[in-house]
Amino acid sequence: MTGTTGETGQGPEGTGQVTSVPVPAAAGGGPISHAIFRLARLHRMFAGQLLRRIGLHPGQELVMMHLWELGPRRQTDLVRLLDSDAATMTRTVQRLEQAGFVRRRPDPTDKRASLVEPTAASHALRREVEQSWSRLEELVTAGLSADECAAALSTLERLERNLVQAAADPACTDPER
């Protein structure tokens, strides 16, 4: 990984791995969390570079993927699907609408709501989004065997389940714990 500072630090003690930035002493109690933070930052950066070429920002492609697959959805449904918040989804939909990739129309079953639907222009993007995600996957998994990819995916899914469970337990964020 290449850091923006050009500094090279050592990975978790005893691993011999080189990281993009040194692990600060204060993060010493959370080397996996620090690695996730660095990985997520780099992943988002590369995703942004790939998506920018087709006129999207990170996260917008996920909205489009769901709309292409599921068809028109209420904005509140998109918030739940993507585990987002209403304000972020509103901005995302507005930007996609301004770009001509979605349109809103009244929901025939609920006059207070509107449906967000993909436009014909967005359907032309689908292949490019799929190619961008495939390229991102290639970058992330470069040099990994099929078994290593499966193990990485399994570990990431487990980490996600751990955090989902923790989010449901108010005691997990209790500073007195």
Secondary structure as UniProt FT lines:
FT   STRAND          9..10
FT   TURN            13..14
FT   STRAND          18..19
FT   HELIX           25..27
FT   TURN            28..29
FT   HELIX           31..52
FT   TURN            53..55
FT   TURN            58..59
FT   HELIX           60..70
FT   STRAND          73..74
FT   HELIX           75..81
FT   TURN            82..83
FT   HELIX           86..98
FT   TURN            99..100
FT   STRAND          102..107
FT   TURN            108..109
FT   STRAND          110..118
FT   HELIX           120..141
FT   TURN            142..143
FT   HELIX           146..168
FT   HELIX           170..173
FT   TURN            175..176
//
